[in-house]
Amino acid sequence: MSKNHDEENRSNWSVQQWTYYAEKGNKDLAGANLEGATLRFVLGFREANLRGADLRYVNLKGASLWHANLEGANLEGANLRGADLRYVNLKGANLQGADLRGANLRGAELFRVDFEGANLEGHDLDDLRERVAGF
């Protein structure tokens, strides 16, 4: 399959195809539908472009997402327990019901992130409120 053919059809890829693509070191996963996938052992998400990706209920427990772009991504119900989210762009992301216990959010961009129902145990909630509100 040619590179151009891959790019033309990525909007219809299955979770397995996206996982294979990511495991091969590809970082542009913008718009990927990875709902329900288990990707915690894929380390290729550092600096990955996951802007607007559908990551509902994805298992990224302990994954490294350092400097990734998750702007506008849907991470509803995602397992991000112990994940490295340092300097991740999460602007406008949906983290409703996500498990963020032990996740490292240092330097993450959190403006307008929806944390409703998220498990933020162990996090400084005052700091998160300020960063979500953008002041």
C-alpha positions in Angstrom: 0.0 0.0 0.0 1.5 3.4 -0.9 1.9 6.2 1.5 -0.6 8.3 -0.3 -3.1 5.5 -0.2 -2.6 5.2 3.6 -3.2 8.9 4.1 -6.3 9.0 2.0 -8.0 6.2 4.0 -6.8 6.9 7.6 -10.2 8.3 8.5 -11.6 4.8 8.2 -8.8 2.9 9.9 -9.7 0.4 12.7 -8.1 0.5 16.2 -5.8 -2.3 15.1 -4.5 -0.3 12.1 -3.9 2.8 14.2 -2.1 0.7 16.8 0.1 -0.8 14.2 0.8 2.6 12.7 1.8 4.0 16.1 3.9 1.0 17.0 5.9 1.6 13.8 7.0 5.0 15.3 4.5 7.2 13.4 3.6 10.2 15.5 0.8 11.9 13.4 -2.3 10.3 14.9 -4.5 13.4 14.5 -8.2 12.4 14.4 -7.4 8.7 15.2 -10.3 6.6 16.6 -8.6 4.5 19.3 -11.7 4.0 21.5 -11.2 1.2 23.9 -7.6 0.4 22.8 -4.9 -0.8 25.1 -1.8 1.2 24.2 0.1 1.4 27.5 3.2 -0.3 26.1 3.5 1.8 23.0 6.2 4.4 23.8 6.0 6.2 20.5 3.5 8.8 21.8 6.2 11.2 22.9 5.6 14.4 20.9 2.9 12.7 19.0 0.1 14.6 17.2 -3.2 13.3 18.6 -5.1 16.5 18.1 -8.8 15.8 18.0 -8.3 12.1 18.4 -11.1 9.9 19.7 -9.4 8.2 22.7 -12.5 7.3 24.7 -11.9 4.5 27.2 -8.4 4.0 25.9 -5.9 2.3 28.3 -2.8 4.5 28.5 -1.8 3.4 32.0 1.8 4.3 32.5 2.3 5.5 29.0 4.7 8.4 28.1 2.9 11.2 26.2 5.5 13.8 27.0 5.0 16.9 24.8 2.2 15.3 22.8 -0.5 17.4 21.2 -3.9 16.2 22.5 -5.7 19.5 21.9 -9.4 18.9 21.6 -9.0 15.1 22.0 -11.8 13.0 23.6 -10.3 11.1 26.5 -13.6 10.4 28.2 -13.2 7.5 30.6 -9.5 7.0 29.6 -7.1 5.2 32.0 -4.2 7.6 32.3 -3.1 6.3 35.7 0.6 7.0 36.2 0.9 8.4 32.6 3.6 10.9 31.9 1.7 13.9 30.6 4.4 16.5 31.2 4.1 19.5 28.8 1.2 17.9 26.9 -1.2 20.2 25.1 -4.6 19.3 26.5 -6.4 22.5 25.6 -10.1 21.9 25.2 -9.7 18.1 25.8 -12.5 16.0 27.3 -11.2 14.1 30.3 -14.6 13.4 31.8 -14.4 10.3 34.0 -10.7 9.7 33.2 -8.5 8.1 35.8 -5.5 10.5 36.3 -4.3 9.1 39.6 -0.5 9.4 39.7 -0.4 11.0 36.3 2.3 13.7 35.9 0.6 16.9 34.6 3.6 19.2 35.2 3.7 21.9 32.6 0.6 20.5 30.8 -1.6 23.0 29.0 -5.0 22.6 30.6 -7.0 25.6 29.4 -10.7 24.6 29.1 -10.1 20.9 29.9 -13.3 19.2 31.1 -12.4 17.2 34.2 -16.0 16.4 35.2 -16.0 13.1 37.1 -12.3 12.5 36.6 -10.3 10.8 39.3 -7.7 13.5 40.3 -6.7 11.9 43.6 -3.3 13.2 44.6 -3.3 16.3 42.4 -3.3 19.9 43.7 -6.9 20.9 42.7 -6.4 24.6 43.3 -3.5 24.6 40.8 -5.5 22.6 38.3 -8.5 25.0 38.6 -6.3 28.0 37.8 -4.7 26.3 34.8 -8.1 25.1 33.4 -9.5 28.6 33.8 -6.4 30.1 32.2 -5.6 32.7 34.9 
